[in-house]
Amino acid sequence: MNPVPPNSNSNSPASGAGGAAGSSTVVTGPGSGGAVNAPTAVAAVAPTFSPLYQQIKALITQSLQSGEWKPGELIPSEVELANRFKVSQGTVRKAIDELAAENLVMRKQGKGTFVSTHHEARAHFRFLRLMPDEGVPHYPESKFIEVKRLRAPADVARLLDLKAGDAVVFIKRVQSFDGVPTIVEELWLPGATFKGLTAERLVEYKGPMYGLFESEFGTRMIRATEKIRAVCADDGAAALLKIAASTPLLASERVSFTYGDKPVELRRGLYLTEQHHYHNELS
C-alpha cells in the first residue's frame, strides 16, 4: 500500500479520475467534424478534493476489506500508521475516530484499536432492534423452518444487485424470546458468497448468525438500510407466531451491506410487539 503524501490537493485519489484537475470537456457537434465553439458546449470539470484524513480512512478501510487485519485483531498503533502513510498522528487519529463511529473498528482503553467483530457481545444488538418492554435485552432462540437454494426472484435480485435467476440461499426461521414466538424472518443471501451454508450448519451454530457469516464465509455486515411499516398477520404468520390472524405486526425489510457498499443480505421480518418495541438511537 502506497503512503499518502502530505499534500492532499496535489495527489488526492478523488481528483484524477477523468484527467487533470481543472481540465474541460469539449463537445463535438453531430456532423460538424470538429469542436463546437459555443460557450454552452464546453462544460468545466470541477476538481474534487478529499481531506487527508479521509484518504487515510479509505486506505485503512481497504486493509480491512482485503483481510490484512482480521475481525477481532489488533491493528497497528496510530504512530505506526502515521509512519506507514507519512502523515501526522493527528490525521490518523481523526481517520480512526470516524471508523470507530461507523463500528468498523473498536478502541479498547489501554489495549489499542481492534477490528470490530460480530462475535462481540455488544455487536449482537447492533442489527437486532427489538427490545423487551421489561427486563434485560437478550438474543432470541431460533427455529429454522426452511433452508434451501433457489433462483432469485426479480425483486430479490434487484435489492441484492444480482441478475434475476442467480442462485440465492433462502432461510426462513422463527425467533422466540423466553419461549414466546416473536419474530418471523425470511433471509435471502447471494448463493455465490454463501456456498456450503446448510440447515445443519445453521442449527449447530449457537452464536449470532452474523458471526457465522463473518467467521466461515468471510462476509462482515457493516451497515444496513431498513424500511418499517405496520401490517396485519396473515394466516401463515399467525400460525408460526401462535396468534390470531389480523393481529397487528411490525414489518421490516432490511438490506445489509459489506465493504464497498456491496449488498449481501436481504432480510424481511414480522415482529410481534405485545411485549417488545423497536428501539433505535438517533444522533
DOVOGU-260406 format. One record per residue (C-alpha): residue in three letters; z, x, y; residue number from 1. Coordinates in pm, whole numbers. Each point is the difference from the previous one (the first is absolute). Example, Ala and Ser with C-alpha at 12.3 -4.5 7.8 and 13.67 -1.06 7.14 Angstrom:
BEGIN
+--------+--------+--------+--------+-----+
| residu |      z |      x |      y | num |
+--------+--------+--------+--------+-----+
|    ALA |    780 |   1230 |   -450 |   1 |
|    SER |    -66 |    137 |    344 |   2 |
+--------+--------+--------+--------+-----+
This chain:
BEGIN
+--------+--------+--------+--------+-----+
| residu |      z |      x |      y | num |
+--------+--------+--------+--------+-----+
|    MET |      0 |      0 |      0 |   1 |
|    ASN |   -105 |    145 |    331 |   2 |
|    PRO |    257 |     39 |    276 |   3 |
|    VAL |    -42 |   -213 |    309 |   4 |
|    PRO |    -57 |    200 |    320 |   5 |
|    PRO |    240 |    -70 |    286 |   6 |
|    ASN |   -280 |   -129 |    223 |   7 |
|    SER |    -57 |   -345 |   -140 |   8 |
|    ASN |   -259 |    -86 |    265 |   9 |
|    SER |   -245 |    262 |   -119 |  10 |
|    ASN |     37 |    -43 |   -373 |  11 |
|    SER |    122 |   -355 |    -50 |  12 |
|    PRO |   -121 |   -140 |   -335 |  13 |
|    ALA |    -77 |   -323 |    178 |  14 |
|    SER |   -236 |    152 |    256 |  15 |
|    GLY |   -281 |    150 |   -202 |  16 |
|    ALA |   -129 |   -276 |   -222 |  17 |
|    GLY |   -329 |    -69 |    169 |  18 |
|    GLY |    -68 |    317 |    192 |  19 |
|    ALA |    156 |    179 |    295 |  20 |
|    ALA |    247 |   -192 |    209 |  21 |
|    GLY |   -159 |   -139 |    314 |  22 |
|    SER |   -350 |    -14 |   -148 |  23 |
|    SER |   -219 |   -304 |     59 |  24 |
|    THR |   -230 |   -209 |   -212 |  25 |
|    VAL |   -362 |    -55 |    109 |  26 |
|    VAL |   -154 |   -323 |   -123 |  27 |
|    THR |   -368 |      9 |    -88 |  28 |
|    GLY |   -195 |   -313 |     84 |  29 |
|    PRO |   -214 |   -156 |   -271 |  30 |
|    GLY |   -355 |    129 |     12 |  31 |
|    SER |     63 |    218 |    302 |  32 |
|    GLY |    -15 |    329 |   -185 |  33 |
|    GLY |    278 |    144 |    212 |  34 |
|    ALA |    331 |    -57 |    170 |  35 |
|    VAL |     58 |   -297 |    224 |  36 |
|    ASN |     99 |    122 |    345 |  37 |
|    ALA |    177 |   -314 |    120 |  38 |
|    PRO |    371 |     61 |     64 |  39 |
|    THR |     97 |   -287 |   -231 |  40 |
|    ALA |   -168 |    179 |   -291 |  41 |
|    VAL |    241 |    293 |      8 |  42 |
|    ALA |    346 |    -69 |   -141 |  43 |
|    ALA |    259 |    270 |     55 |  44 |
|    VAL |    216 |     85 |   -298 |  45 |
|    ALA |    358 |      4 |    126 |  46 |
|    PRO |    196 |    297 |   -135 |  47 |
|    THR |    305 |    -91 |   -203 |  48 |
|    PHE |    296 |    229 |    -35 |  49 |
|    SER |    293 |    -17 |   -237 |  50 |
|    PRO |    343 |    132 |    106 |  51 |
|    LEU |     90 |    318 |   -182 |  52 |
|    TYR |    293 |   -154 |   -187 |  53 |
|    GLN |   -234 |   -273 |   -128 |  54 |
|    GLN |   -229 |    270 |   -140 |  55 |
|    ILE |    297 |    161 |   -175 |  56 |
|    LYS |    105 |   -340 |   -133 |  57 |
|    ALA |   -351 |    -49 |   -141 |  58 |
|    LEU |      8 |    341 |   -171 |  59 |
|    ILE |    342 |    -66 |   -153 |  60 |
|    THR |   -123 |   -340 |   -119 |  61 |
|    GLN |   -299 |    172 |   -164 |  62 |
|    SER |    240 |    222 |   -193 |  63 |
|    LEU |    198 |   -307 |   -110 |  64 |
|    GLN |   -318 |   -176 |   -108 |  65 |
|    SER |   -130 |    302 |   -192 |  66 |
|    GLY |    327 |     33 |   -187 |  67 |
|    GLU |     92 |    340 |    140 |  68 |
|    TRP |    351 |   -144 |     35 |  69 |
|    LYS |     87 |   -263 |   -260 |  70 |
|    PRO |    212 |   -313 |     62 |  71 |
|    GLY |    366 |     99 |     13 |  72 |
|    GLU |    -76 |    369 |     67 |  73 |
|    LEU |    127 |    203 |    294 |  74 |
|    ILE |   -275 |     87 |    248 |  75 |
|    PRO |     -1 |    329 |    197 |  76 |
|    SER |    240 |     28 |    292 |  77 |
|    GLU |   -108 |    -65 |    357 |  78 |
|    VAL |      3 |    374 |     64 |  79 |
|    GLU |   -222 |     67 |   -302 |  80 |
|    LEU |   -242 |   -276 |     99 |  81 |
|    ALA |     -9 |    125 |    359 |  82 |
|    ASN |    -95 |    348 |   -126 |  83 |
|    ARG |   -256 |   -147 |   -239 |  84 |
|    PHE |   -177 |   -203 |    268 |  85 |
|    LYS |     60 |    246 |    285 |  86 |
|    VAL |    171 |   -257 |    220 |  87 |
|    SER |    348 |    -46 |    143 |  88 |
|    GLN |    290 |   -130 |   -205 |  89 |
|    GLY |     32 |   -290 |    246 |  90 |
|    THR |   -357 |   -108 |    -75 |  91 |
|    VAL |     73 |     -1 |   -373 |  92 |
|    ARG |    324 |   -191 |     55 |  93 |
|    LYS |   -181 |   -272 |    193 |  94 |
|    ALA |   -258 |    -32 |   -278 |  95 |
|    ILE |    272 |    -28 |   -264 |  96 |
|    ASP |    187 |   -255 |    211 |  97 |
|    GLU |   -302 |   -231 |    -21 |  98 |
|    LEU |    -45 |     63 |   -372 |  99 |
|    ALA |    367 |    -87 |    -56 | 100 |
|    ALA |    -35 |   -317 |    208 | 101 |
|    GLU |   -291 |    -99 |   -225 | 102 |
|    ASN |    207 |     70 |   -315 | 103 |
|    LEU |   -235 |    275 |   -118 | 104 |
|    VAL |    279 |    258 |      8 | 105 |
|    MET |    377 |    -25 |     12 | 106 |
|    ARG |    246 |    230 |    173 | 107 |
|    LYS |    324 |     83 |   -179 | 108 |
|    GLN |    276 |    148 |    212 | 109 |
|    GLY |     62 |    363 |    -88 | 110 |
|    LYS |   -266 |      1 |   -273 | 111 |
|    GLY |   -335 |    -30 |    174 | 112 |
|    THR |   -294 |   -239 |     -4 | 113 |
|    PHE |   -123 |   -152 |   -326 | 114 |
|    VAL |   -309 |   -193 |   -100 | 115 |
|    SER |    102 |   -365 |    -25 | 116 |
|    THR |    -10 |   -157 |   -344 | 117 |
|    HIS |     19 |   -353 |   -135 | 118 |
|    HIS |    271 |    119 |   -238 | 119 |
|    GLU |    252 |     19 |    284 | 120 |
|    ALA |    249 |   -286 |      5 | 121 |
|    ARG |    -80 |    -86 |    361 | 122 |
|    ALA |   -372 |    -21 |    -76 | 123 |
|    HIS |     51 |   -289 |   -243 | 124 |
|    PHE |     39 |   -244 |    288 | 125 |
|    ARG |   -267 |    138 |    228 | 126 |
|    PHE |   -263 |   -239 |   -139 | 127 |
|    LEU |    237 |   -256 |   -155 | 128 |
|    ARG |     95 |   -222 |    294 | 129 |
|    LEU |    170 |   -288 |   -181 | 130 |
|    MET |    374 |     31 |     58 | 131 |
|    PRO |    290 |   -212 |   -127 | 132 |
|    ASP |    170 |   -234 |    245 | 133 |
|    GLU |    331 |    131 |   -134 | 134 |
|    GLY |     98 |    316 |   -186 | 135 |
|    VAL |   -152 |    344 |    -27 | 136 |
|    PRO |   -380 |     42 |    -28 | 137 |
|    HIS |   -109 |    116 |   -345 | 138 |
|    TYR |   -324 |     45 |   -189 | 139 |
|    PRO |   -115 |   -298 |   -211 | 140 |
|    GLU |    -65 |     -8 |   -373 | 141 |
|    SER |   -366 |    -35 |   -101 | 142 |
|    LYS |   -158 |   -204 |   -278 | 143 |
|    PHE |   -369 |     74 |    -48 | 144 |
|    ILE |   -209 |   -307 |    -74 | 145 |
|    GLU |   -342 |    164 |    -15 | 146 |
|    VAL |   -147 |    350 |     24 | 147 |
|    LYS |   -372 |     49 |    -52 | 148 |
|    ARG |   -311 |    180 |    121 | 149 |
|    LEU |   -280 |   -211 |    139 | 150 |
|    ARG |   -278 |     -1 |    256 | 151 |
|    ALA |    101 |    -41 |    363 | 152 |
|    PRO |    -73 |   -338 |    158 | 153 |
|    ALA |   -183 |     26 |    331 | 154 |
|    ASP |    306 |    -66 |    220 | 155 |
|    VAL |    210 |    257 |   -187 | 156 |
|    ALA |   -280 |    258 |     12 | 157 |
|    ARG |    -35 |    -47 |    377 | 158 |
|    LEU |    372 |     57 |     65 | 159 |
|    LEU |     15 |    305 |   -229 | 160 |
|    ASP |   -325 |    146 |    137 | 161 |
|    LEU |   -169 |    -30 |   -340 | 162 |
|    LYS |   -327 |   -147 |   -115 | 163 |
|    ALA |     11 |   -350 |   -149 | 164 |
|    GLY |     22 |     44 |   -375 | 165 |
|    ASP |    173 |    340 |     11 | 166 |
|    ALA |    282 |     44 |   -250 | 167 |
|    VAL |    349 |   -100 |    113 | 168 |
|    VAL |    338 |    -29 |   -165 | 169 |
|    PHE |    153 |   -347 |     37 | 170 |
|    ILE |    375 |    -45 |    -33 | 171 |
|    LYS |    195 |   -324 |     18 | 172 |
|    ARG |    379 |      1 |    -11 | 173 |
|    VAL |    310 |   -200 |     84 | 174 |
|    GLN |    289 |    175 |    173 | 175 |
|    SER |    354 |   -132 |    -28 | 176 |
|    PHE |    321 |     66 |    191 | 177 |
|    ASP |    315 |    -42 |   -212 | 178 |
|    GLY |   -201 |   -193 |   -258 | 179 |
|    VAL |   -155 |   -241 |    252 | 180 |
|    PRO |   -384 |     11 |     15 | 181 |
|    THR |    -83 |     58 |    366 | 182 |
|    ILE |   -339 |    173 |     35 | 183 |
|    VAL |   -337 |    -53 |   -168 | 184 |
|    GLU |   -237 |    288 |     67 | 185 |
|    GLU |   -362 |     79 |    -77 | 186 |
|    LEU |   -106 |    362 |     48 | 187 |
|    TRP |   -352 |    142 |      5 | 188 |
|    LEU |    -48 |    377 |    -35 | 189 |
|    PRO |   -321 |    209 |     -2 | 190 |
|    GLY |    -83 |     65 |   -365 | 191 |
|    ALA |   -129 |    353 |     59 | 192 |
|    THR |    327 |    104 |    167 | 193 |
|    PHE |    229 |   -162 |   -256 | 194 |
|    LYS |   -166 |     90 |   -329 | 195 |
|    GLY |    246 |    -24 |   -284 | 196 |
|    LEU |    236 |   -245 |    167 | 197 |
|    THR |    109 |   -241 |   -274 | 198 |
|    ALA |    247 |   -283 |    -47 | 199 |
|    GLU |    202 |    221 |   -235 | 200 |
|    ARG |     37 |    272 |    264 | 201 |
|    LEU |    103 |   -250 |    264 | 202 |
|    VAL |    261 |   -156 |   -226 | 203 |
|    GLU |    157 |    329 |   -107 | 204 |
|    TYR |     12 |    141 |    354 | 205 |
|    LYS |    333 |    -97 |    156 | 206 |
|    GLY |    -45 |    127 |    357 | 207 |
|    PRO |   -193 |   -154 |    291 | 208 |
|    MET |   -369 |    -57 |    -70 | 209 |
|    TYR |   -102 |    214 |    297 | 210 |
|    GLY |    197 |    286 |   -155 | 211 |
|    LEU |   -213 |    -33 |   -315 | 212 |
|    PHE |   -319 |     -2 |    206 | 213 |
|    GLU |    114 |    313 |    181 | 214 |
|    SER |    119 |    208 |   -295 | 215 |
|    GLU |   -256 |    -95 |   -264 | 216 |
|    PHE |   -310 |    -91 |    197 | 217 |
|    GLY |     36 |    226 |    303 | 218 |
|    THR |    -22 |   -294 |    239 | 219 |
|    ARG |    255 |    -44 |    275 | 220 |
|    MET |     13 |   -311 |    216 | 221 |
|    ILE |     58 |    106 |    359 | 222 |
|    ARG |    -66 |   -318 |    197 | 223 |
|    ALA |    -94 |   -363 |    -48 | 224 |
|    THR |   -137 |   -300 |    187 | 225 |
|    GLU |    132 |   -344 |    -83 | 226 |
|    LYS |    -76 |   -366 |     69 | 227 |
|    ILE |    267 |   -266 |    -49 | 228 |
|    ARG |    -23 |   -379 |     -4 | 229 |
|    ALA |    194 |   -301 |   -129 | 230 |
|    VAL |   -137 |   -182 |   -306 | 231 |
|    CYS |    108 |   -254 |   -259 | 232 |
|    ALA |     47 |    103 |   -363 | 233 |
|    ASP |   -283 |   -107 |   -229 | 234 |
|    ASP |     70 |    -92 |   -362 | 235 |
|    GLY |    -51 |    355 |   -128 | 236 |
|    ALA |    235 |    163 |    251 | 237 |
|    ALA |    254 |   -279 |    -43 | 238 |
|    ALA |     12 |     59 |   -376 | 239 |
|    LEU |     50 |    375 |     38 | 240 |
|    LEU |    267 |    -38 |    268 | 241 |
|    LYS |    163 |   -297 |   -178 | 242 |
|    ILE |    -18 |   -221 |    306 | 243 |
|    ALA |   -159 |   -332 |     86 | 244 |
|    ALA |   -365 |     -9 |     95 | 245 |
|    SER |    -55 |     -6 |    378 | 246 |
|    THR |    320 |    196 |     68 | 247 |
|    PRO |    -51 |    202 |    321 | 248 |
|    LEU |    -81 |    367 |    -64 | 249 |
|    LEU |    -86 |    301 |    213 | 250 |
|    ALA |   -341 |    146 |    -91 | 251 |
|    SER |    -96 |    358 |     86 | 252 |
|    GLU |   -315 |    203 |    -39 | 253 |
|    ARG |     50 |    374 |     36 | 254 |
|    VAL |   -247 |    287 |    -12 | 255 |
|    SER |    163 |    340 |    -51 | 256 |
|    PHE |   -165 |    326 |    100 | 257 |
|    THR |     33 |    362 |   -102 | 258 |
|    TYR |   -104 |    309 |    198 | 259 |
|    GLY |   -324 |    -28 |    192 | 260 |
|    ASP |     52 |   -375 |     45 | 261 |
|    LYS |   -133 |    -62 |   -350 | 262 |
|    PRO |    102 |   -343 |   -136 | 263 |
|    VAL |    149 |     35 |   -349 | 264 |
|    GLU |    184 |   -326 |    -61 | 265 |
|    LEU |    -41 |   -368 |     75 | 266 |
|    ARG |    318 |   -197 |    -59 | 267 |
|    ARG |     29 |   -378 |     30 | 268 |
|    GLY |    348 |   -144 |    -28 | 269 |
|    LEU |    178 |   -334 |      5 | 270 |
|    TYR |    365 |     16 |    111 | 271 |
|    LEU |    274 |   -256 |    -60 | 272 |
|    THR |    227 |     15 |    302 | 273 |
|    GLU |    283 |   -234 |    -98 | 274 |
|    GLN |    239 |    298 |    -23 | 275 |
|    HIS |   -212 |    271 |    163 | 276 |
|    HIS |   -178 |     69 |    326 | 277 |
|    TYR |   -283 |    224 |    112 | 278 |
|    HIS |    144 |    292 |    198 | 279 |
|    ASN |   -189 |    227 |    235 | 280 |
|    GLU |    105 |    240 |    273 | 281 |
|    LEU |   -212 |     23 |    312 | 282 |
|    SER |      7 |    295 |    235 | 283 |
+--------+--------+--------+--------+-----+
